[in-house]
Amino acid sequence: MYFHIIVACVLIMGTVQIVTLFKAILYARFLYPFLYKPRFLQGTTFPTVHLFVPCKGRSERLEQVIEAFATQDYPSSYRVTFVTESDEDGAVPLLREAAQRYSHLRHRVAGLAKTCGQKNHNLLVAMDDDHESEVFAFADADVLTESNWLRSLLQPLTLGPRYVTTGLPSGRISDNTYAQGIEAAYTTFQARYVMAITALWGGTFAIWRETLEKIDGTSTWSSTVVDDIALYERIEIFNQKASSQDQLLVYPMPDLPADIPTRMPSISNLVNWFTRQILFMRYHRRLVWQVAVLGNLIQATLIVMGPMLLLFGSSEVALRAGWICVFFYLYVVLTNIAQALIRRSSDFFNWTWIKGCMVGDLIAAVCLVRSVYARDLRWAGIRYTFDRRGHVAQVFHPSKTSADAAAVVSSSQATKH
């Protein structure tokens, strides 16, 4: 009986792996370059844009990032706003100096978040005084762009307000360590699903301001901890009610000219980071999270069972089941390695990439189990708790004077204002 269960699990999990990979490769290598992109290039009138970049801390290449965003070759007018949590952030001196050199660049201080994620709060504060820009674009402060990045990101939006574009979380391996190899594998895994279901990635995306208002996006951000998953949920809800001619079209862009390096210092940091990514799903896409937990635990169990059955199995059936599990593991590894096909540069022959693909699924299982028992979410030193609807209930900021939280405000209290 257990042999048939193992075979069924292998077939189901193997099918999920190959279907999602096939859909991502189909999109990245065929549909996007030969069908969608030629259509996008038909648009010639570029809208005015306001680019928002939340920033925390001073990275080694922040100066390059600021310069790249400030000197985009964009055919219409655009503005850039970098926003920090406080004026004591290490990035502030660079941002203020850049604001003096470029009239279209500014720096804003958002203050502490009280009812939502700090990133969401930063974006909401930065957006609150712009009622003129036609398009809002968003990017993380670790995305180093080329001069035609903004033009490329906005090209599809020239076809109208139905279009939404996004980049892909595909980190370039910057150091030959296990942590960064697995990080690169995980970011490409995320990119794989972004393209397979045409979802959003918060590191880079653009949307018409009127569309953002239509789907009530900013209101959603004011009570949630993450920007992209919450916004994509609003897009799905809108599309369910809209006619086929009015539905929003989200297009990931595999060739967006940007560089995102891996930067994970250790496996423990990697586990904390990926657990947080999973928790975003737990609080905003609960059914998807439940399926992911169950599916990955089944997959990890099959991988571990293979050598156990071969070493300790006492029957021919056990040995056959063991070999099936071993071959399933090799199949998963090859599928993970093949994700290099959807990256801007191939990592097929990079040993760090291969090592990351070999153990990534097992470490992901650890992160998924941790997400089941997590009682809060920690991001950039801030701790968040949630109510049953997945909305932020409390925000605990690290205090500079004591171990107590500097700001704790429940979302239920905020609704009274």
C-alpha positions in Angstrom: 0.0 0.0 0.0 2.7 2.5 1.0 4.5 1.8 -2.3 1.4 3.1 -4.3 1.3 6.1 -2.0 4.9 6.9 -2.7 4.4 6.5 -6.5 1.3 8.8 -6.4 3.2 11.5 -4.4 6.2 11.3 -6.8 3.9 11.7 -9.8 2.0 14.6 -8.4 5.0 16.5 -7.1 7.0 15.8 -10.2 4.2 17.1 -12.4 3.9 20.3 -10.4 7.7 20.8 -10.7 7.8 20.3 -14.5 4.6 22.2 -15.3 5.6 25.4 -13.4 9.1 25.3 -14.9 7.7 24.7 -18.4 5.3 27.6 -18.1 8.1 29.9 -16.9 10.4 28.9 -19.7 7.6 29.2 -22.2 6.9 32.8 -21.0 10.6 33.9 -20.7 11.9 32.4 -23.9 9.0 32.4 -26.3 5.8 34.3 -25.3 7.5 37.4 -23.9 10.2 38.0 -26.6 8.1 36.9 -29.7 4.5 37.8 -28.7 4.2 40.3 -25.9 7.3 42.5 -26.4 6.6 43.3 -30.1 3.1 44.4 -29.0 4.5 46.6 -26.2 6.8 48.4 -28.7 3.8 49.7 -30.6 3.1 52.2 -27.8 5.0 55.5 -28.3 3.5 58.0 -25.9 5.2 57.6 -22.5 3.4 58.8 -19.3 4.8 60.9 -16.6 6.3 58.8 -13.8 7.1 59.0 -10.1 9.6 56.4 -9.0 9.6 55.5 -5.3 12.6 53.8 -3.7 12.4 52.8 0.0 15.8 52.8 1.6 17.3 51.5 4.8 21.0 51.7 5.6 24.0 52.6 3.4 25.1 49.7 1.2 28.4 49.5 -0.6 26.9 50.5 -4.0 24.1 52.8 -2.8 25.8 55.8 -4.5 25.8 53.9 -7.8 22.1 53.0 -7.3 21.2 56.6 -6.6 23.1 57.8 -9.7 21.5 55.2 -11.9 17.9 56.1 -10.9 18.7 59.8 -11.2 20.0 59.5 -14.8 17.5 57.4 -16.6 17.1 57.9 -20.3 13.3 58.3 -20.2 11.5 60.1 -23.0 9.0 61.9 -20.7 9.3 63.6 -17.4 10.0 61.5 -14.3 10.6 62.1 -10.6 12.5 60.0 -8.0 11.8 59.9 -4.3 14.0 58.0 -1.9 12.3 57.5 1.4 13.9 56.4 4.8 12.4 55.6 8.1 14.3 58.3 9.9 16.7 61.2 9.2 19.4 59.2 11.2 19.6 56.5 8.6 23.0 55.9 7.2 21.8 56.6 3.6 20.6 60.1 4.4 23.8 62.1 3.7 24.1 60.5 0.2 20.4 61.1 -0.5 20.5 64.8 0.5 23.6 65.4 -1.5 22.0 63.8 -4.6 18.8 65.9 -4.0 20.9 69.0 -4.3 22.4 67.9 -7.6 19.2 66.6 -9.3 16.1 68.8 -9.2 13.9 65.8 -10.0 15.2 63.7 -7.0 14.1 64.2 -3.4 14.5 62.5 -0.1 11.6 62.1 2.4 11.5 60.8 6.0 8.5 58.6 6.7 8.7 58.1 10.5 7.8 54.9 12.2 5.1 52.6 10.9 2.1 52.0 13.3 -0.4 50.0 11.4 1.5 48.3 8.5 4.9 47.2 7.3 7.6 49.8 7.4 8.2 49.5 3.7 4.5 50.0 3.0 4.4 53.0 5.3 7.4 54.5 3.6 5.8 54.2 0.2 2.4 55.6 1.4 4.1 58.7 2.9 6.2 59.3 -0.2 3.1 59.0 -2.4 0.7 61.2 -0.4 1.5 64.5 -2.0 1.6 63.4 -5.7 -1.7 63.9 -7.5 -0.2 64.6 -10.9 2.1 61.8 -12.0 0.3 59.3 -14.3 2.3 56.3 -13.3 3.8 55.1 -10.0 6.9 53.0 -10.2 8.6 51.2 -7.3 12.1 49.7 -6.9 14.2 48.3 -4.1 17.4 50.2 -3.2 19.6 47.2 -4.1 18.5 47.1 -7.7 21.3 48.6 -9.9 19.8 49.7 -13.1 21.0 50.5 -16.6 20.1 53.8 -18.2 17.2 52.4 -20.2 15.6 50.5 -17.2 12.7 52.9 -16.6 11.9 53.2 -20.3 11.8 49.4 -20.6 9.7 49.0 -17.4 7.2 51.6 -18.7 7.0 50.5 -22.4 4.0 48.1 -21.8 2.1 50.8 -19.9 2.1 53.0 -23.0 -0.7 50.7 -24.2 -3.0 51.9 -21.4 -4.1 51.7 -17.8 -4.9 48.0 -18.0 -1.2 47.1 -18.1 1.0 46.4 -15.0 4.6 45.5 -15.3 7.1 43.9 -12.9 10.7 42.8 -12.8 12.0 39.4 -11.5 13.8 38.5 -8.3 16.8 36.8 -9.8 19.9 37.4 -7.8 23.3 37.3 -9.4 25.7 35.1 -7.4 28.3 37.5 -5.9 30.2 35.1 -3.6 30.8 31.3 -3.9 29.1 30.3 -0.6 26.4 27.8 0.1 24.2 30.6 1.5 24.4 32.7 -1.7 24.0 29.7 -4.0 20.8 28.8 -2.2 19.6 32.4 -2.2 20.1 32.6 -6.0 18.2 29.3 -6.3 15.3 30.7 -4.2 15.1 34.0 -6.0 15.0 32.2 -9.3 12.3 29.8 -7.9 10.3 32.9 -7.0 10.9 34.3 -10.5 9.7 31.0 -11.9 6.4 31.3 -10.1 6.0 35.0 -10.9 6.2 34.1 -14.6 4.2 30.9 -14.3 1.2 32.8 -12.9 2.1 36.3 -14.0 2.3 37.7 -10.5 4.0 40.8 -9.0 7.5 41.2 -7.4 7.9 44.1 -5.0 11.5 44.8 -6.0 10.4 46.4 -9.2 7.0 47.1 -10.6 5.0 49.9 -12.2 1.2 50.7 -12.3 -0.9 53.6 -13.5 -1.9 55.8 -10.6 -5.6 55.6 -11.5 -5.4 51.8 -11.6 -3.8 51.8 -8.1 -6.7 53.9 -6.8 -9.3 51.8 -8.7 -8.2 48.6 -6.9 -7.8 50.3 -3.6 -4.1 49.5 -3.4 -2.9 52.2 -1.0 -5.7 51.3 1.5 -4.6 47.7 1.4 -1.0 48.7 2.1 -2.1 50.7 5.1 -2.9 47.5 7.0 -0.6 44.9 5.6 3.1 44.1 6.0 4.0 43.4 2.4 3.5 45.4 -0.8 3.6 43.0 -3.8 1.5 40.0 -2.5 -1.2 42.3 -1.0 -1.4 44.3 -4.2 -1.5 41.3 -6.5 -4.4 40.0 -4.3 -6.3 43.2 -5.0 -5.6 42.8 -8.7 -7.1 39.3 -8.6 -10.2 40.4 -6.7 -10.7 43.3 -9.2 -10.3 40.9 -12.2 -12.9 38.5 -10.8 -15.5 41.2 -10.9 -14.4 43.0 -14.1 -15.3 42.1 -17.6 -12.7 40.5 -19.8 -12.1 43.8 -21.6 -11.4 45.7 -18.3 -9.3 43.1 -16.5 -5.8 44.2 -15.5 -2.9 42.5 -17.3 0.3 41.8 -15.3 3.5 41.3 -17.3 6.8 40.1 -15.8 9.8 41.4 -17.8 12.6 38.8 -18.0 14.9 41.2 -19.9 14.7 44.2 -17.6 18.2 45.7 -17.5 19.0 45.6 -13.8 21.5 43.8 -11.5 20.6 42.3 -8.2 23.5 40.6 -6.4 23.1 37.9 -3.7 24.2 39.1 -0.3 23.2 36.4 2.2 26.1 36.2 4.8 25.2 32.8 6.3 22.7 29.9 6.2 21.0 31.1 9.4 20.4 34.5 7.8 19.1 32.6 4.7 16.7 30.6 6.8 15.3 33.7 8.5 14.9 35.5 5.2 13.1 32.7 3.4 10.9 32.0 6.4 9.8 35.6 6.2 9.0 35.2 2.5 6.8 32.2 3.4 5.1 34.1 6.3 4.1 36.8 3.8 2.1 34.0 2.0 0.7 32.7 5.3 -0.8 36.1 6.3 -2.0 37.1 2.8 -2.5 33.9 0.8 -3.3 31.3 3.4 -4.5 28.6 1.0 -1.4 28.9 -1.1 0.7 28.7 2.0 -1.1 25.6 3.2 -0.6 23.8 -0.1 3.1 24.9 -0.2 3.7 23.5 3.3 2.0 20.2 2.6 3.6 19.8 -0.8 7.1 20.7 0.3 6.9 18.4 3.3 5.8 15.5 1.1 8.7 16.3 -1.3 11.3 16.5 1.5 10.0 13.2 3.0 10.4 11.5 -0.4 13.9 12.8 -0.7 14.9 11.6 2.8 13.2 8.3 2.4 15.2 7.3 -0.6 18.5 6.5 1.0 16.8 5.2 4.2 14.8 2.6 2.3 17.9 1.5 0.3 20.0 1.2 3.4 17.5 -0.4 5.7 14.7 -1.8 3.5 14.2 -5.5 4.0 12.0 -6.3 1.0 12.1 -5.9 -2.8 9.2 -3.5 -2.6 11.1 -1.3 -0.1 14.1 -1.3 -2.4 12.0 -0.4 -5.4 10.4 2.5 -3.4 13.8 3.6 -2.3 15.1 3.8 -5.9 12.0 5.7 -7.0 12.6 8.3 -4.2 16.3 8.6 -5.2 15.4 9.2 -8.8 12.8 11.7 -7.8 15.4 13.6 -5.8 17.7 13.7 -8.9 14.7 14.8 -11.0 14.1 17.7 -8.5 17.7 18.7 -8.6 17.8 18.7 -12.4 14.6 20.7 -12.4 16.1 23.3 -10.0 19.3 23.5 -12.1 17.2 24.0 -15.2 15.8 27.2 -13.7 19.0 28.8 -15.0 17.1 29.0 -18.3 14.9 31.8 -17.0 17.8 33.8 -15.6 19.4 36.7 -17.4 22.7 34.8 -17.4 23.1 31.1 -17.3 24.4 29.4 -14.1 24.4 25.9 -15.5 28.1 25.4 -15.0 28.4 27.4 -11.8 29.2 24.9 -8.9 27.7 27.3 -6.3 24.5 27.3 -8.2 24.4 23.5 -8.5 25.1 23.1 -4.7 22.3 25.5 -3.9 19.9 23.5 -6.1 20.9 20.2 -4.5 20.0 21.2 -0.9 17.5 24.1 -1.4 14.4 22.0 -1.2 15.4 20.5 2.2 16.2 23.8 3.7 13.0 25.2 2.3 11.2 22.4 4.2 12.8 23.7 7.4 11.6 27.2 6.7 8.1 26.0 5.9 7.9 24.1 9.2 9.1 27.2 11.0 6.4 29.3 9.4 3.8 27.0 10.9 4.9 27.7 14.5 5.8 31.4 14.0 3.7 33.7 16.2 5.0 37.0 14.6 7.1 38.3 11.7 10.4 40.1 12.0 11.7 42.3 9.3 14.7 44.7 9.5 14.6 44.6 13.3 10.9 45.3 13.5 8.4 42.8 14.9 4.9 42.5 13.6 1.9 40.6 14.9 -1.3 39.9 13.0 -5.0 39.5 13.4 -7.1 36.7 12.0 -7.6 38.5 8.7 -3.9 38.8 8.1 -3.8 42.5 8.9 -1.1 44.0 11.1 -2.2 44.1 14.7 0.8 45.5 16.4 4.2 47.0 15.3 7.1 46.7 17.7 10.0 49.0 16.8 13.4 48.5 18.4 14.0 51.2 21.0 17.3 53.2 21.0 17.0 53.8 24.8 15.6 50.6 26.2 14.7 47.0 25.3 11.0 48.0 25.2 9.3 48.8 21.9 9.4 52.5 20.9 6.1 52.3 19.1 3.3 49.8 19.6 -0.1 50.7 18.1 -2.8 48.2 17.3 -4.6 48.3 14.0 -7.9 48.2 15.8 -7.0 51.5 17.5 -6.0 53.0 14.2 -9.4 52.3 12.6 -11.0 54.8 15.1 -9.1 57.7 13.5 
